[in-house]
């Protein structure tokens, strides 16, 4: 199984847009 929240964190880190808001919210892909 894929952890989409962790995947999204890695994507935003690559884009240089790490935010606490994202870490605390659910991610829809």
PDB file of N, H, CA, C and O in Angstrom:
ATOM      1  N   UNK A   1       0.847  -1.206   0.000  1.00  0.00           N
ATOM      2  CA  UNK A   1       0.000   0.000   0.000  1.00  0.00           C
ATOM      3  C   UNK A   1       0.874   1.244   0.000  1.00  0.00           C
ATOM      4  O   UNK A   1       1.999   1.243   0.499  1.00  0.00           O
ATOM      5  N   UNK A   2       0.330   2.288  -0.566  1.00  0.00           N
ATOM      6  H   UNK A   2      -0.585   2.289  -0.971  1.00  0.00           H
ATOM      7  CA  UNK A   2       1.078   3.543  -0.659  1.00  0.00           C
ATOM      8  C   UNK A   2       0.504   4.543   0.338  1.00  0.00           C
ATOM      9  O   UNK A   2      -0.711   4.721   0.425  1.00  0.00           O
ATOM     10  N   UNK A   3       1.377   5.183   1.078  1.00  0.00           N
ATOM     11  H   UNK A   3       2.364   5.038   1.007  1.00  0.00           H
ATOM     12  CA  UNK A   3       0.938   6.233   1.997  1.00  0.00           C
ATOM     13  C   UNK A   3       0.927   7.538   1.221  1.00  0.00           C
ATOM     14  O   UNK A   3       1.970   8.152   0.999  1.00  0.00           O
ATOM     15  N   UNK A   4      -0.272   7.957   0.810  1.00  0.00           N
ATOM     16  H   UNK A   4      -1.120   7.458   0.991  1.00  0.00           H
ATOM     17  CA  UNK A   4      -0.381   9.130  -0.055  1.00  0.00           C
ATOM     18  C   UNK A   4       0.036  10.421   0.638  1.00  0.00           C
ATOM     19  O   UNK A   4       0.516  11.351  -0.010  1.00  0.00           O
ATOM     20  N   UNK A   5      -0.148  10.477   1.971  1.00  0.00           N
ATOM     21  H   UNK A   5      -0.538   9.721   2.497  1.00  0.00           H
ATOM     22  CA  UNK A   5       0.266  11.687   2.683  1.00  0.00           C
ATOM     23  C   UNK A   5       1.781  11.823   2.615  1.00  0.00           C
ATOM     24  O   UNK A   5       2.294  12.906   2.331  1.00  0.00           O
ATOM     25  N   UNK A   6       2.499  10.739   2.872  1.00  0.00           N
ATOM     26  H   UNK A   6       2.083   9.860   3.103  1.00  0.00           H
ATOM     27  CA  UNK A   6       3.959  10.797   2.792  1.00  0.00           C
ATOM     28  C   UNK A   6       4.420  11.075   1.371  1.00  0.00           C
ATOM     29  O   UNK A   6       5.389  11.805   1.161  1.00  0.00           O
ATOM     30  N   UNK A   7       3.733  10.500   0.397  1.00  0.00           N
ATOM     31  H   UNK A   7       2.945   9.908   0.567  1.00  0.00           H
ATOM     32  CA  UNK A   7       4.081  10.735  -1.004  1.00  0.00           C
ATOM     33  C   UNK A   7       3.917  12.210  -1.347  1.00  0.00           C
ATOM     34  O   UNK A   7       4.776  12.807  -1.995  1.00  0.00           O
ATOM     35  N   UNK A   8       2.814  12.786  -0.908  1.00  0.00           N
ATOM     36  H   UNK A   8       2.116  12.301  -0.381  1.00  0.00           H
ATOM     37  CA  UNK A   8       2.565  14.202  -1.184  1.00  0.00           C
ATOM     38  C   UNK A   8       3.611  15.076  -0.498  1.00  0.00           C
ATOM     39  O   UNK A   8       4.036  16.089  -1.055  1.00  0.00           O
ATOM     40  N   UNK A   9       4.027  14.692   0.704  1.00  0.00           N
ATOM     41  H   UNK A   9       3.683  13.869   1.156  1.00  0.00           H
ATOM     42  CA  UNK A   9       5.074  15.458   1.405  1.00  0.00           C
ATOM     43  C   UNK A   9       6.355  15.457   0.588  1.00  0.00           C
ATOM     44  O   UNK A   9       7.002  16.494   0.445  1.00  0.00           O
ATOM     45  N   UNK A  10       6.719  14.319   0.059  1.00  0.00           N
ATOM     46  H   UNK A  10       6.193  13.477   0.175  1.00  0.00           H
ATOM     47  CA  UNK A  10       7.938  14.234  -0.738  1.00  0.00           C
ATOM     48  C   UNK A  10       7.827  15.098  -1.987  1.00  0.00           C
ATOM     49  O   UNK A  10       8.797  15.733  -2.400  1.00  0.00           O
ATOM     50  N   UNK A  11       6.634  15.118  -2.588  1.00  0.00           N
ATOM     51  H   UNK A  11       5.846  14.602  -2.252  1.00  0.00           H
ATOM     52  CA  UNK A  11       6.432  15.931  -3.791  1.00  0.00           C
ATOM     53  C   UNK A  11       6.581  17.413  -3.463  1.00  0.00           C
ATOM     54  O   UNK A  11       7.257  18.137  -4.194  1.00  0.00           O
ATOM     55  N   UNK A  12       5.964  17.875  -2.381  1.00  0.00           N
ATOM     56  H   UNK A  12       5.415  17.287  -1.787  1.00  0.00           H
ATOM     57  CA  UNK A  12       6.062  19.296  -2.063  1.00  0.00           C
ATOM     58  C   UNK A  12       7.465  19.665  -1.600  1.00  0.00           C
ATOM     59  O   UNK A  12       7.907  20.794  -1.810  1.00  0.00           O
ATOM     60  N   UNK A  13       8.164  18.736  -0.980  1.00  0.00           N
ATOM     61  H   UNK A  13       7.805  17.818  -0.810  1.00  0.00           H
ATOM     62  CA  UNK A  13       9.551  19.009  -0.597  1.00  0.00           C
ATOM     63  C   UNK A  13      10.393  19.263  -1.843  1.00  0.00           C
ATOM     64  O   UNK A  13      11.234  20.162  -1.858  1.00  0.00           O
ATOM     65  N   UNK A  14      10.167  18.476  -2.879  1.00  0.00           N
ATOM     66  H   UNK A  14       9.484  17.746  -2.867  1.00  0.00           H
ATOM     67  CA  UNK A  14      10.910  18.656  -4.128  1.00  0.00           C
ATOM     68  C   UNK A  14      10.569  19.991  -4.766  1.00  0.00           C
ATOM     69  O   UNK A  14      11.399  20.595  -5.446  1.00  0.00           O
ATOM     70  N   UNK A  15       9.347  20.447  -4.543  1.00  0.00           N
ATOM     71  H   UNK A  15       8.673  19.956  -3.991  1.00  0.00           H
ATOM     72  CA  UNK A  15       8.924  21.726  -5.107  1.00  0.00           C
ATOM     73  C   UNK A  15       9.279  22.893  -4.186  1.00  0.00           C
ATOM     74  O   UNK A  15       9.067  24.056  -4.531  1.00  0.00           O
ATOM     75  N   UNK A  16       9.824  22.568  -3.008  1.00  0.00           N
ATOM     76  H   UNK A  16       9.996  21.624  -2.728  1.00  0.00           H
ATOM     77  CA  UNK A  16      10.218  23.606  -2.069  1.00  0.00           C
ATOM     78  C   UNK A  16       9.032  24.313  -1.435  1.00  0.00           C
ATOM     79  O   UNK A  16       9.105  25.499  -1.113  1.00  0.00           O
ATOM     80  N   UNK A  17       7.922  23.569  -1.253  1.00  0.00           N
ATOM     81  H   UNK A  17       7.862  22.605  -1.514  1.00  0.00           H
ATOM     82  CA  UNK A  17       6.717  24.197  -0.715  1.00  0.00           C
ATOM     83  C   UNK A  17       6.210  23.468   0.521  1.00  0.00           C
ATOM     84  O   UNK A  17       5.006  23.267   0.683  1.00  0.00           O
ATOM     85  N   UNK A  18       7.131  23.075   1.388  1.00  0.00           N
ATOM     86  H   UNK A  18       8.108  23.238   1.256  1.00  0.00           H
ATOM     87  CA  UNK A  18       6.729  22.346   2.582  1.00  0.00           C
ATOM     88  C   UNK A  18       5.973  23.277   3.527  1.00  0.00           C
ATOM     89  O   UNK A  18       6.463  24.348   3.885  1.00  0.00           O
ATOM     90  N   UNK A  19       4.775  22.853   3.926  1.00  0.00           N
ATOM     91  H   UNK A  19       4.377  21.983   3.636  1.00  0.00           H
ATOM     92  CA  UNK A  19       3.958  23.666   4.834  1.00  0.00           C
ATOM     93  C   UNK A  19       3.338  22.777   5.904  1.00  0.00           C
ATOM     94  O   UNK A  19       2.965  21.635   5.634  1.00  0.00           O
ATOM     95  N   UNK A  20       3.231  23.310   7.123  1.00  0.00           N
ATOM     96  H   UNK A  20       3.534  24.238   7.342  1.00  0.00           H
ATOM     97  CA  UNK A  20       2.606  22.557   8.202  1.00  0.00           C
ATOM     98  C   UNK A  20       1.152  22.265   7.883  1.00  0.00           C
ATOM     99  O   UNK A  20       0.622  21.235   8.301  1.00  0.00           O
ATOM    100  N   UNK A  21       0.504  23.149   7.155  1.00  0.00           N
ATOM    101  H   UNK A  21       0.935  23.985   6.815  1.00  0.00           H
ATOM    102  CA  UNK A  21      -0.896  22.971   6.781  1.00  0.00           C
ATOM    103  C   UNK A  21      -1.089  21.662   6.045  1.00  0.00           C
ATOM    104  O   UNK A  21      -2.044  20.931   6.308  1.00  0.00           O
ATOM    105  N   UNK A  22      -0.184  21.363   5.120  1.00  0.00           N
ATOM    106  H   UNK A  22       0.592  21.957   4.906  1.00  0.00           H
ATOM    107  CA  UNK A  22      -0.292  20.150   4.323  1.00  0.00           C
ATOM    108  C   UNK A  22      -0.139  18.924   5.203  1.00  0.00           C
ATOM    109  O   UNK A  22      -0.872  17.947   5.046  1.00  0.00           O
ATOM    110  N   UNK A  23       0.804  18.969   6.121  1.00  0.00           N
ATOM    111  H   UNK A  23       1.400  19.762   6.249  1.00  0.00           H
ATOM    112  CA  UNK A  23       1.068  17.820   6.979  1.00  0.00           C
ATOM    113  C   UNK A  23      -0.116  17.508   7.877  1.00  0.00           C
ATOM    114  O   UNK A  23      -0.302  16.362   8.286  1.00  0.00           O
ATOM    115  N   UNK A  24      -0.919  18.520   8.187  1.00  0.00           N
ATOM    116  H   UNK A  24      -0.768  19.451   7.855  1.00  0.00           H
ATOM    117  CA  UNK A  24      -2.037  18.323   9.104  1.00  0.00           C
ATOM    118  C   UNK A  24      -3.355  18.080   8.383  1.00  0.00           C
ATOM    119  O   UNK A  24      -4.378  17.840   9.025  1.00  0.00           O
ATOM    120  N   UNK A  25      -3.341  18.140   7.057  1.00  0.00           N
ATOM    121  H   UNK A  25      -2.510  18.335   6.535  1.00  0.00           H
ATOM    122  CA  UNK A  25      -4.587  17.963   6.302  1.00  0.00           C
ATOM    123  C   UNK A  25      -4.585  16.651   5.544  1.00  0.00           C
ATOM    124  O   UNK A  25      -3.537  16.034   5.353  1.00  0.00           O
ATOM    125  N   UNK A  26      -5.752  16.233   5.118  1.00  0.00           N
ATOM    126  H   UNK A  26      -6.603  16.734   5.273  1.00  0.00           H
ATOM    127  CA  UNK A  26      -5.832  15.018   4.296  1.00  0.00           C
ATOM    128  C   UNK A  26      -5.500  15.398   2.866  1.00  0.00           C
ATOM    129  O   UNK A  26      -5.818  16.496   2.410  1.00  0.00           O
ATOM    130  N   UNK A  27      -4.862  14.485   2.170  1.00  0.00           N
ATOM    131  H   UNK A  27      -4.604  13.593   2.541  1.00  0.00           H
ATOM    132  CA  UNK A  27      -4.448  14.773   0.807  1.00  0.00           C
ATOM    133  C   UNK A  27      -5.320  14.014  -0.179  1.00  0.00           C
ATOM    134  O   UNK A  27      -5.480  12.798  -0.074  1.00  0.00           O
ATOM    135  N   UNK A  28      -5.877  14.738  -1.131  1.00  0.00           N
ATOM    136  H   UNK A  28      -5.747  15.726  -1.216  1.00  0.00           H
ATOM    137  CA  UNK A  28      -6.669  14.111  -2.188  1.00  0.00           C
ATOM    138  C   UNK A  28      -5.853  14.117  -3.466  1.00  0.00           C
ATOM    139  O   UNK A  28      -5.376  15.161  -3.911  1.00  0.00           O
ATOM    140  N   UNK A  29      -5.699  12.930  -4.052  1.00  0.00           N
ATOM    141  H   UNK A  29      -6.087  12.083  -3.690  1.00  0.00           H
ATOM    142  CA  UNK A  29      -4.901  12.848  -5.276  1.00  0.00           C
ATOM    143  C   UNK A  29      -5.791  12.385  -6.426  1.00  0.00           C
ATOM    144  O   UNK A  29      -5.319  12.246  -7.554  1.00  0.00           O
TER     145      UNK A  29
END
